[in-house]
Amino acid sequence: MSNWLDKIVPSLVRSETRKSSVPEGLWHKCVKCESVLYRPELEKNLNVCTKCGHHMRLTARMRLETFLDKDSFTELATEVEPVDRLKFKDSKKYKDRLSAAQKSTGEKDALIAMKGTLKGMPVVAVAFDFQFMGGSMGAVVGERFVRAVNEALATKVPMICFSASGGARMQEALFSLMQMAKTSAALQKMREAGLPYVSVLTDPVYGGVSASLAMLGDLNVAEPRALIGFAGPRVIEQTVREKLPEGFQRSEFLLEHGQVDMIVPRLELRDRLYSALAIFMHQFAAPVVAEVSTEGTAEGVVDADVAEAIAPDTDPEQQEAKQ
């Protein structure tokens, strides 16, 4: 007579085999509605929850490769890599932090720059990777950003920036802080050349990045419910010793108070930004009046919200006088 243990062990082995055959990371739980989502479907939806619409974070590479036209993009400034000039050490050596971030993300630093096309329109685009040391801005981020600006200037095309950052990288001290001035000065050249710069603020944007390049767009766009500010809400509450309003620093709060021009869901960004850039490029060739016509834009694409955000203010009485 066989032992009862002989009967139960094979079933346990089969159970373990079945468990191990399911790949890790195949499912992802939405932090907002707690729905369990099939990862391939989630990625196809650009990391936007199919149940509640919550916008989860994207890597910089996925962001740019899904935003630009397929097979149209070329990466810029790949030769620029981080150097630990200060031999900085806090609880851990800076070079070790860099190595860990590079290993976990597969990127050299927190910003990727590319040139390509958006619905056939030549553009330069950059994106921050929050997974790389919180998307912090150091010398490499600043240099890659400026080189992207220079590429836009040389080819006379618009530039788009997707920000997701905790701010300046403290391990680089003044080398990091000077990137605020460096990137801002580069964007002034874009303005002088009459080339549009669109800033897309994604969750989260704080510190030195929000105080410089992220808020200097000719058009400042935000994704839904993105956290945007300088210091975090908890830091502010501890400083002023007051409770902050509901939704403080969310993109909807900033839109209501005039700090961003529009909020655009991620799945609509390609269409809406193409529409905006079509108007911008036409505007620099011949000024756009308050009532924007579809006839003067590329492929007749006009977004009403975009037109309202970027068309110049016009006095109705002056319009009547001209007529």
N, C-alpha and C positions, 0 to 999 in steps of 0.2 A: 504494500500500500504506500503510495507516494506521500511524501511530507507536504502539509498544507503550504509550507514556505516555498516549495518548488513551483506551486501554482501561481503564487502571488508575485514572485520576482520577475518572471517574463513580462507580466502586464505592466509592472513598474518601468521596466526597460523600454517597452514599446511607447509608454507615455512620455518618457524622457526624450526618446528619439523624435516623437512628434513635436515636442516643444522646441527642440533645437533646430528643427527644420524651418521654423518661422524666423525670417531675418530680423535682426534688431533694428529699431528705428523705423519700422514699417507703419507705425501709427503715431499720431501726435495729438495731444490733448490741448484744446483751446483754453487759454488762461482766463478768458472772459465768460464764455457760456459752458465750459467744461465738456463740450462735445468731443468725442474721440474721432479723429479724422484720418482718413487713409492718406499717407504722406504723398504718394505720387499725384493724387488728385489735388491735394493742397498746394503742391508746387506748381501744378498746371494752372491753378488759380492765383498764382503769384503770392502765396502765403497769406491770402485773405480767407478767413473762415467762411466756409460755404453755408454755415448755419446762422451766424449772427453778424457777419461782415467785419469782424475784428481784424485789424491790420497787424500781422506779426512782422517781425523784422526780416529783412532780406540781406544777404551778403552783398558786398559791393559788386562783385563779378556777376552774380545772378541779376542784380538790378540793371546793370548796363547792357548785358547780353539779351535781356528780355525787352529793354526799352528801345534800343537801336535796331534798325532793320537787320534781319538775319544775314549773316555772311558779309556785312558791310563794314564791320568795325576792325580797327587796328589799335592795339594798346600803345600808349605813349610813355616815355620816360621810364622804361623798365630798368634802365641801368642805374637809376638813382636808388641807393640802398642806405639804410640807417647805420650810423657810426656812433659809438659811445665815447664822445669826445671828453666828457667830464669824468669818466670812470665812476659813474654815479651808483650809489648803493644805499638803499633804505633797509627794509627787512630782507631784501633780496637784490642781487646785482641786476642792474639795468640790462646788461647783455644777456642775462639768463631769462629775464622777462621777455625780451625780444625773441629769443630762441623759442621759448614756449609758445608765444603768440604766432610766430611763423609756422611752427609745427602744427598747431591746432587749426589754423585758417588756410594754410597753403599760400599765403601772401607774404610779401616782403615788408609791407607797412600798411597803414590804415587808409590809404587813398589810392584809388585806381583811376587812371585817365585814359580815355579812348577818343578816337575820331571815327566818324561813321556817318550814316544817314538816318533821318527820321522821316519815314514815308517819302523817301527820295530826296529830302532836303539835307544838304551837308551840314553837320553840326559837330561840335566838340562837347563831350560830356565827361564829368567826373563824379565819383561816388565814394562816400566814406563807408568803411566797414566797422560797425560797432563791436564786432567780435574781436577785433584786433586792438587790445588795450583800450577798450571803450571808445574807439574811433578818435583817440586823442591826437591833437595836432602837434607834430614835431617838425624838424627841419625837412624831412623827406616829404611830408604832406604838403608843406608850404612850397617846396621846390617843384614838386609834380604839378601842383595847382598852377603856379606861375608859368610853367612850360606849356600847360594846356591853354592858358590864356594867350601865350605867344603864338601857339599853333592857330588859334581862332583869329588872331590879328593878322597873321601871315596869309591865311586863306580867306579872310573876310567872311567868316561864318559865325552864327550865334553860338553861345555856350550855355550849357545847363549843368547845375551842380546839385547833387542829392546829398544833403547833410544828415549825419547821424553821429553825434559826438558828445563826449562829456566835457570837452574843452581842451585847453592847452595841456601838453604832456609835461608834468612836473619834473620828470627825470632828465629833461633837457634844459630846464631852467630858462635863462634868457634866450637861448637858441630857439626855444619854443615860442616864447612871448613875442619875439620879433617877427614871427610869421604873420601875426595879426596885421602889422603895418605893411609887410611885404605883399601879402595877398590883396589888401585894400588898395595899395598903390597900383598893382597890376590891373585891378578892375577899373580904376580911373582911366587907364589907357583904353580899355574897351569902350567906356563912355565917350571919350574924346574921339574915338574912331567911328562912333555911331553904330556900334554893334551891340545887339541885345544880350543881356545876361539874365537868365532865369534861375532863381534859387528855389529849390524844392526842399522844404523842411520836413523830415521824417522823424519818427520817434527814436531817441530823444535828441534835442539840440540844446546844448548848454555851454556856459563858460566863454572862453576866448573865441570859439567858432561862432557862437550866436552874436558875439560883440563885434564881429568883423564880417567875413565873407558871406555868412549865411543870411544876413539881413540887408545886403547891399544889392539885391536884385532889382532890375527894372520891373520885374514882376516877381513877387514873393508868394509862392504857392505852398500850401501845407497839406499833408495827408490827414484824414480824419483822426481825431483824438490824439494827435502827436503832442508830446510834452516839449514845450519850447520856453526857454528863459535864460537867465544868467546864473543865478544861484537856485538851488532846488527848493521846493516848497517847505520842506522840514527845516532847512537852514534859515529861511526867511521867517517862519513862525517862531523859531527859537530866538531870533534876533529882535523882532518887533514885539514879541510876546502877544500876538493876536492871532485869532483863527482866520485863515484865508478863505475867500469865497469859494463856493462849490465850483469845481472845474477850472480853478485857477491854473494858468499856464497851459491849458489844453488849447489846441489849435482853434476850436470853436470860440473860446473865450477871447483869444487874440484877434480873430476875425471880427467879433462884435465890437472890440475896442480899437479897430483900425490898424493893427500891427501886421496883419497879413492881408493880401489882396483877395485870395480865394482859397477854398478847400476843395480838393479834387480827389475822389476815390482812386486808388492805385490802378484799377483796371481801365480807368478813363484817361490816365495821364498821357498816353501816346497821342490820342486824338485831340485832347484839349491843349496840350503844349504845342502840337503842330499848328493848330488853329491860331494860338497866340503868336507864335513866331512868324507865321505867314502875315499876320497883321503888322507886327513889329517891323519886319523887313520892308513891307510896303510903306509903312509910315515914314521910315527914314528916307525913302526915295521921293515921296510926296506926302505931306502931312495928312493924317486922317482926320476928318471932321467928326462931330459927335455922332451923327447918324452914319454908321458904317455900312457900306454896300458890299455885297458878296462878289460884285463884278471885279473888284480890284485885288482880290486875294487869290493865292495859289489854289487851283481846283475849286474855287468858289466856296471854300470852307470858312465859316465864321462861327465863333462861339459867342453867344450873347453875353455871358458872364465875363468872358475875356475882353470883349469889346468895351463893356462898361468899365472894366478895371483899368484899361490902358488908354482909352481914347481921351484926348485933352478935354478939359472942362470948357463948356461953351455957354454963354449967356443967351437965353431964349430971345430976349429983347434985341440983342445984337444980331441974332440970326434973322429976325423979322425985318430989321432995318436993312440988312443986306439984300433980302428978297424984294 
